[in-house]
Amino acid sequence: MGRQGGATSVLGRLLGAPAARRTSKLSIFLIRQKKKSDKHTRVGRRTKFAPRKKYPTKKLAWRDDFVVRKQQEINSPTYRPLHRSNFREFADKWATQVLVNLEPSTQASMRSQLFGAMPKDGKKAPPRKYPTLVECLGDLEVKDISNEIMQSLVTYFKNQGAPTKTIKNLITTMRMIWKTVKAWGYATHDPFAEIVFPDCAPVEVPFFKQDHMRALISQSEEPYRTLWWLTGETGIRRGEVCALREQDVSLEIDGIPLEQAVVVVRRKVWNGKIGRPKSKRPRTFVLSPQLTRHLRAFMRPIVGKPDRLVFTNSEGGMLNPDNLVKRHLKPALKKLGIARGGMHAFRHGNATKIRQDRLGHVDANTTLGYTHRVSADECAAAAKLGEILCPNVSKGENSKAFEKVEGYTIQ
């Protein structure tokens, strides 16, 4: 068994262990036998099992069922010895061979959990609130990471004040790493069985009320007026709305104008890089007739230019999702006296069954004919949302439209 860190290591404090020291272990040869000319050829590999206190003699050790099972495992024709590596070395290898193939946003979060945040734009990396996974587990051999150690890790981060969501994200990262651990032959067990997470109080999620969204749309200048309206109806994420192109918005089919346009989310922008949306597949959204008419006029300058962005900054480039919130959304909310909220507050503003289906709808067969597969219920839902959010509708008409939306809870 590998050394489990000294008194100064995070792991030592995590497990409440004193400074590590070498203990006397009983070494047992596990023998793989082969027949050769009526004689057995002995192929041995020295493996340490337990302190000498448990097995004072080899005779007693060989009476243990575990030792017998282990010998049977090694004698199996399919047996392959496990590779040996501590977690720090394995994490470095995993980051260079596996992590680099994931989405950039996923890479950034997992790299931060493993090694800490990297310096950005020449600036010093911000200090971390909690130790990294490598700091906690780096001294352990991968095969020695057990369920007890994972549970101790959960409890340690809880005592450090980490939210339950943060702890679950750390374990999710470990689960992903462990798939590679097993695939590469470093371990065969599952250290995540029956892990108990801390209870957490429900967190109040910020959302925009119906009047807030209408006021924000009415009082904003273009292109943000249209951007808020589109986000309010569809609930698409900020990185997705910033990456929308002319070809992603269908206002007509075969030259025939559509009463209700369809938006297809095919990509997102993150940290200046274009990638696939979070769902990994295109998602379709039906728009209201009101927003469709507004978009037809708004997009007139870029019609016929499929790669042109629908929303751009003052220089004609792609909007930065972070700057969209910091420089435009939050100042507008402050001006209107609306409680702070990000782009996700549009998504949480509509929490109903139909609305949730729209938010998470994935259509793997999106083609030019996708409008024929859009349900009548979704078209009706989009039309009602347009009546609610349209800035040109009076408050009285808007209230009537709101009352007609069966099952909607637009808060």
C-alpha positions as CSV (number, residue, x, y, z in Angstrom):
1,M,0.0,0.0,0.0
2,G,1.3,3.4,-0.9
3,R,2.3,6.0,1.6
4,Q,-0.7,8.2,2.7
5,G,1.0,11.6,3.2
6,G,2.6,13.3,6.1
7,A,1.2,15.4,8.9
8,T,1.5,18.5,6.8
9,S,-0.5,17.2,3.9
10,V,-4.2,17.9,3.4
11,L,-4.9,14.2,3.2
12,G,-3.3,13.7,6.6
13,R,-5.5,16.3,8.1
14,L,-8.5,15.0,6.2
15,L,-8.2,11.5,7.6
16,G,-7.0,12.7,11.1
17,A,-3.9,10.7,10.8
18,P,-0.5,11.4,12.4
19,A,2.6,11.7,10.3
20,A,2.9,8.7,8.1
21,R,5.5,6.2,9.0
22,R,6.5,2.8,7.5
23,T,4.8,-0.1,9.2
24,S,6.0,-3.7,9.2
25,K,4.0,-5.6,6.6
26,L,3.8,-9.3,5.8
27,S,4.8,-9.9,2.2
28,I,3.1,-12.9,0.6
29,F,4.0,-14.4,-2.7
30,L,0.9,-15.0,-4.9
31,I,1.9,-17.8,-7.2
32,R,0.8,-18.2,-10.8
33,Q,1.4,-21.8,-11.8
34,K,2.1,-23.2,-15.2
35,K,2.6,-26.9,-16.2
36,K,5.9,-27.6,-17.9
37,S,7.2,-31.1,-18.3
38,D,5.1,-32.3,-15.3
39,K,6.7,-29.6,-13.2
40,H,5.2,-26.4,-11.9
41,T,6.9,-23.2,-13.0
42,R,6.5,-20.6,-10.3
43,V,5.9,-17.0,-11.4
44,G,5.6,-14.8,-8.3
45,R,4.8,-11.2,-7.6
46,R,5.3,-9.8,-4.1
47,T,2.2,-8.0,-2.7
48,K,1.7,-6.5,0.7
49,F,-1.6,-7.2,2.4
50,A,-1.8,-6.3,6.0
51,P,0.2,-5.5,9.2
52,R,2.1,-8.4,10.8
53,K,-0.3,-8.1,13.8
54,K,-3.1,-9.6,11.7
55,Y,-1.0,-12.3,10.1
56,P,1.8,-13.3,12.5
57,T,2.8,-16.2,10.3
58,K,2.5,-17.2,6.6
59,K,0.5,-20.3,7.6
60,L,-2.2,-18.1,9.2
61,A,-2.2,-15.8,6.3
62,W,-2.8,-18.5,3.8
63,R,-5.9,-19.6,5.8
64,D,-7.5,-16.3,5.1
65,D,-10.3,-16.4,2.4
66,F,-9.1,-13.1,1.0
67,V,-5.6,-14.4,0.3
68,V,-7.1,-17.5,-1.3
69,R,-9.4,-15.5,-3.5
70,K,-6.5,-13.2,-4.4
71,Q,-4.4,-16.2,-5.5
72,Q,-7.3,-17.6,-7.6
73,E,-7.6,-14.2,-9.3
74,I,-3.9,-14.1,-10.1
75,N,-3.9,-17.7,-11.3
76,S,-6.7,-16.8,-13.7
77,P,-5.6,-16.9,-17.4
78,T,-7.2,-13.5,-17.9
79,Y,-5.3,-11.8,-15.0
80,R,-3.3,-8.7,-15.7
81,P,-1.4,-6.9,-12.9
82,L,-2.6,-3.4,-12.0
83,H,-0.5,-0.4,-13.0
84,R,0.9,1.6,-10.1
85,S,0.8,5.4,-9.8
86,N,0.0,8.0,-7.2
87,F,-3.0,10.3,-7.9
88,R,-0.8,13.3,-8.7
89,E,1.0,11.5,-11.5
90,F,-2.2,10.0,-12.8
91,A,-4.0,13.4,-12.8
92,D,-1.2,14.9,-14.8
93,K,-1.4,12.1,-17.4
94,W,-5.2,12.3,-17.5
95,A,-5.1,16.0,-18.0
96,T,-2.8,15.8,-21.0
97,Q,-4.4,12.8,-22.7
98,V,-8.1,13.0,-21.8
99,L,-9.1,16.4,-20.4
100,V,-7.8,18.2,-23.5
101,N,-10.4,16.4,-25.6
102,L,-13.4,17.8,-23.6
103,E,-15.3,21.1,-24.2
104,P,-13.2,24.2,-23.3
105,S,-15.6,25.2,-20.5
106,T,-15.4,21.7,-19.0
107,Q,-11.6,21.7,-19.2
108,A,-11.4,25.0,-17.3
109,S,-13.7,23.9,-14.4
110,M,-12.1,20.5,-14.0
111,R,-8.5,21.8,-14.3
112,S,-9.3,24.3,-11.6
113,Q,-10.7,21.5,-9.4
114,L,-7.6,19.3,-10.0
115,F,-4.8,21.8,-10.0
116,G,-6.2,25.2,-9.2
117,A,-7.1,28.2,-11.4
118,M,-4.6,29.1,-14.1
119,P,-3.4,32.7,-14.5
120,K,-5.4,34.6,-17.2
121,D,-4.3,37.4,-19.4
122,G,-1.0,37.7,-17.5
123,K,-2.9,38.3,-14.2
124,K,-2.2,36.3,-11.1
125,A,-4.6,33.5,-10.5
126,P,-7.2,34.2,-7.8
127,P,-6.7,32.5,-4.4
128,R,-8.7,29.3,-3.9
129,K,-11.2,28.9,-1.1
130,Y,-10.6,25.1,-0.9
131,P,-7.7,22.7,-1.6
132,T,-7.5,21.1,-4.9
133,L,-8.1,17.4,-5.5
134,V,-4.4,16.8,-6.2
135,E,-3.5,18.5,-2.9
136,C,-5.9,16.2,-1.1
137,L,-5.2,12.9,-2.8
138,G,-1.8,13.4,-4.6
139,D,0.2,11.2,-2.2
140,L,-2.1,8.2,-2.5
141,E,-1.6,5.4,-4.9
142,V,-4.6,5.3,-7.2
143,K,-5.5,1.7,-6.3
144,D,-5.7,2.7,-2.6
145,I,-8.4,5.3,-3.0
146,S,-11.3,3.8,-1.3
147,N,-14.9,4.5,-0.5
148,E,-13.9,5.6,3.0
149,I,-11.4,8.1,1.6
150,M,-14.0,9.5,-0.8
151,Q,-16.5,9.9,2.1
152,S,-13.8,11.6,4.2
153,L,-13.2,13.9,1.3
154,V,-16.9,14.9,1.2
155,T,-16.9,15.5,5.0
156,Y,-13.7,17.5,4.8
157,F,-15.0,19.9,2.2
158,K,-18.3,20.3,4.1
159,N,-16.3,21.3,7.2
160,Q,-14.4,23.8,5.1
161,G,-17.7,25.5,4.2
162,A,-18.0,24.3,0.6
163,P,-21.6,24.2,-0.7
164,T,-23.2,20.9,-1.4
165,K,-23.2,21.7,-5.1
166,T,-19.5,22.3,-5.1
167,I,-18.9,19.0,-3.4
168,K,-21.1,17.1,-5.9
169,N,-19.2,18.8,-8.7
170,L,-15.9,17.5,-7.2
171,I,-17.2,14.0,-7.0
172,T,-18.5,14.2,-10.5
173,T,-15.0,15.1,-11.7
174,M,-13.6,12.2,-9.7
175,R,-16.1,9.8,-11.3
176,M,-15.1,10.9,-14.7
177,I,-11.4,10.4,-13.9
178,W,-12.2,7.0,-12.4
179,K,-13.6,5.7,-15.7
180,T,-10.2,6.2,-17.1
181,V,-8.6,4.7,-14.0
182,K,-10.5,1.4,-14.6
183,A,-10.1,1.5,-18.4
184,W,-6.3,1.9,-18.1
185,G,-5.9,-0.9,-15.5
186,Y,-5.0,1.1,-12.4
187,A,-7.9,-0.1,-10.3
188,T,-11.0,-2.3,-10.6
189,H,-13.1,-1.2,-7.7
190,D,-15.7,1.5,-7.3
191,P,-14.9,4.0,-4.5
192,F,-18.1,6.0,-4.9
193,A,-20.7,3.5,-3.7
194,E,-23.1,4.8,-1.1
195,I,-21.5,8.2,-0.7
196,V,-23.6,10.5,1.5
197,F,-23.7,14.2,0.7
198,P,-24.5,16.9,3.2
199,D,-28.1,18.1,3.4
200,C,-28.5,21.5,1.9
201,A,-31.2,24.2,2.3
202,P,-33.1,25.1,-0.8
203,V,-31.4,28.0,-2.6
204,E,-33.6,30.8,-3.9
205,V,-32.9,31.1,-7.6
206,P,-33.1,34.6,-9.0
207,F,-35.8,35.1,-11.6
208,F,-37.5,37.9,-13.5
209,K,-41.2,38.5,-13.0
210,Q,-43.5,39.2,-15.9
211,D,-43.5,42.9,-15.4
212,H,-39.7,43.0,-15.0
213,M,-39.2,41.3,-18.4
214,R,-41.6,43.6,-20.2
215,A,-40.1,46.7,-18.6
216,L,-36.6,45.6,-19.5
217,I,-37.6,44.9,-23.1
218,S,-39.5,48.2,-23.4
219,Q,-36.8,50.4,-22.0
220,S,-33.7,48.9,-23.7
221,E,-32.1,50.1,-27.0
222,E,-31.3,47.8,-29.9
223,P,-29.8,45.3,-30.2
224,Y,-30.4,44.5,-26.6
225,R,-34.2,45.1,-26.8
226,T,-34.5,42.2,-29.3
227,L,-31.9,40.1,-27.4
228,W,-33.8,40.3,-24.1
229,W,-37.1,39.6,-25.9
230,L,-35.7,36.5,-27.7
231,T,-34.1,35.3,-24.4
232,G,-37.3,35.8,-22.5
233,E,-39.4,33.8,-24.9
234,T,-36.9,30.9,-25.5
235,G,-34.8,30.8,-22.4
236,I,-31.6,30.1,-24.4
237,R,-28.3,30.6,-22.6
238,R,-26.2,33.7,-22.9
239,G,-23.4,31.9,-24.8
240,E,-25.9,30.5,-27.2
241,V,-27.7,33.8,-28.0
242,C,-24.4,35.5,-28.6
243,A,-23.4,32.9,-31.2
244,L,-26.7,33.0,-33.2
245,R,-26.3,33.5,-36.9
246,E,-28.7,34.4,-39.7
247,Q,-29.0,30.8,-40.8
248,D,-30.1,29.8,-37.3
249,V,-33.3,31.9,-37.5
250,S,-35.9,30.7,-40.1
251,L,-38.3,33.5,-41.0
252,E,-39.5,31.7,-44.2
253,I,-39.6,28.4,-45.9
254,D,-39.2,28.2,-49.7
255,G,-39.9,31.9,-49.9
256,I,-43.1,31.7,-47.9
257,P,-43.0,33.9,-44.8
258,L,-43.7,32.0,-41.6
259,E,-46.2,33.3,-39.1
260,Q,-44.1,31.9,-36.3
261,A,-40.3,31.8,-36.9
262,V,-38.1,29.0,-35.6
263,V,-34.7,29.4,-34.0
264,V,-32.2,26.5,-34.0
265,V,-29.5,26.6,-31.4
266,R,-26.5,24.9,-32.9
267,R,-23.5,26.4,-31.1
268,K,-22.3,28.6,-28.2
269,V,-19.4,30.9,-27.5
270,W,-17.3,30.5,-24.4
271,N,-14.2,32.5,-23.6
272,G,-14.0,33.6,-27.2
273,K,-14.2,30.1,-28.6
274,I,-17.1,28.5,-30.5
275,G,-18.3,25.1,-29.4
276,R,-21.4,22.9,-29.2
277,P,-24.3,23.8,-27.0
278,K,-24.6,22.2,-23.6
279,S,-27.2,19.7,-24.9
280,K,-24.5,18.5,-27.5
281,R,-27.3,18.5,-30.1
282,P,-29.4,21.3,-31.8
283,R,-32.4,22.6,-30.0
284,T,-35.4,24.2,-31.7
285,F,-37.6,27.0,-30.4
286,V,-40.8,28.4,-31.9
287,L,-41.2,32.2,-31.6
288,S,-44.4,34.2,-31.2
289,P,-46.0,36.0,-34.2
290,Q,-45.1,39.3,-32.4
291,L,-41.4,38.5,-32.1
292,T,-41.4,37.0,-35.6
293,R,-42.6,40.3,-37.1
294,H,-40.1,42.3,-35.0
295,L,-37.2,40.0,-36.0
296,R,-38.1,40.2,-39.7
297,A,-37.5,44.0,-39.5
298,F,-34.5,43.7,-37.2
299,M,-32.7,41.2,-39.4
300,R,-33.4,42.8,-42.7
301,P,-29.8,44.1,-43.2
302,I,-28.3,40.6,-42.8
303,V,-30.9,38.5,-44.7
304,G,-29.2,36.2,-47.2
305,K,-25.9,36.3,-45.3
306,P,-26.0,33.0,-43.4
307,D,-22.8,33.4,-41.4
308,R,-23.6,36.9,-40.2
309,L,-24.3,37.2,-36.4
310,V,-27.8,38.2,-35.3
311,F,-26.4,40.3,-32.4
312,T,-23.1,42.1,-32.5
313,N,-21.2,44.6,-30.4
314,S,-20.6,48.2,-31.4
315,E,-17.7,47.2,-33.6
316,G,-19.6,44.5,-35.4
317,G,-18.0,41.6,-33.6
318,M,-19.3,38.8,-31.5
319,L,-20.8,39.8,-28.2
320,N,-18.9,38.6,-25.1
321,P,-21.4,36.8,-22.8
322,D,-19.7,38.1,-19.6
323,N,-19.7,41.7,-20.9
324,L,-23.3,41.3,-22.0
325,V,-24.3,40.8,-18.4
326,K,-21.8,43.2,-16.7
327,R,-22.0,46.1,-19.1
328,H,-25.6,45.9,-20.4
329,L,-28.0,43.7,-18.4
330,K,-27.0,44.7,-14.9
331,P,-26.9,48.5,-15.6
332,A,-30.3,48.2,-17.2
333,L,-31.7,46.3,-14.2
334,K,-30.2,48.9,-11.8
335,K,-31.8,51.7,-13.8
336,L,-35.2,50.1,-13.6
337,G,-34.8,49.2,-9.9
338,I,-35.1,45.5,-10.5
339,A,-33.2,43.1,-8.2
340,R,-30.0,41.8,-9.6
341,G,-30.1,38.7,-11.9
342,G,-28.2,37.2,-14.8
343,M,-29.3,35.8,-18.1
344,H,-30.4,32.6,-16.3
345,A,-33.1,34.6,-14.6
346,F,-34.9,34.7,-17.9
347,R,-34.9,30.8,-17.9
348,H,-36.2,30.7,-14.4
349,G,-38.9,33.3,-15.0
350,N,-41.1,30.7,-16.7
351,A,-41.4,27.4,-14.7
352,T,-44.1,25.2,-16.1
353,K,-44.4,21.9,-17.8
354,I,-44.7,23.2,-21.3
355,R,-42.1,25.8,-20.6
356,Q,-39.6,23.3,-19.3
357,D,-40.1,21.2,-22.4
358,R,-39.2,24.2,-24.5
359,L,-36.1,24.9,-22.5
360,G,-34.8,21.3,-22.8
361,H,-36.2,20.3,-26.2
362,V,-33.6,18.4,-28.3
363,D,-34.4,17.5,-31.9
364,A,-31.7,15.3,-33.4
365,N,-33.3,15.3,-36.8
366,T,-33.3,19.1,-37.4
367,T,-33.6,19.8,-41.1
368,L,-35.2,22.3,-43.4
369,G,-38.5,20.7,-42.8
370,Y,-38.4,20.8,-39.0
371,T,-41.4,23.2,-38.8
372,H,-43.6,20.2,-39.7
373,R,-42.6,18.5,-36.5
374,V,-43.3,21.4,-34.2
375,S,-46.3,20.6,-32.1
376,A,-49.4,22.8,-32.0
377,D,-49.1,23.1,-28.2
378,E,-45.6,24.6,-28.6
379,C,-46.9,27.1,-31.2
380,A,-49.7,28.1,-28.9
381,A,-47.3,28.5,-26.0
382,A,-45.0,30.7,-28.0
383,A,-47.9,32.8,-29.2
384,K,-49.1,33.4,-25.6
385,L,-45.6,34.3,-24.5
386,G,-45.5,36.8,-27.3
387,E,-48.7,38.5,-26.0
388,I,-47.2,38.6,-22.5
389,L,-43.8,40.0,-23.4
390,C,-44.5,42.1,-26.4
391,P,-43.6,45.7,-25.4
392,N,-46.2,47.2,-27.7
393,V,-49.2,45.6,-26.0
394,S,-51.0,47.6,-23.3
395,K,-51.0,46.4,-19.7
396,G,-54.7,45.5,-19.8
397,E,-54.3,43.4,-22.9
398,N,-51.2,41.8,-21.4
399,S,-53.1,40.8,-18.2
400,K,-55.8,39.2,-20.3
401,A,-53.2,37.2,-22.3
402,F,-51.6,36.1,-19.0
403,E,-54.9,34.8,-17.7
404,K,-55.4,32.8,-20.9
405,V,-52.2,30.9,-20.5
406,E,-53.4,27.6,-18.9
407,G,-50.9,26.1,-16.5
408,Y,-48.3,28.9,-16.8
409,T,-46.6,30.3,-13.7
410,I,-44.7,33.3,-15.0
411,Q,-43.5,34.8,-11.8
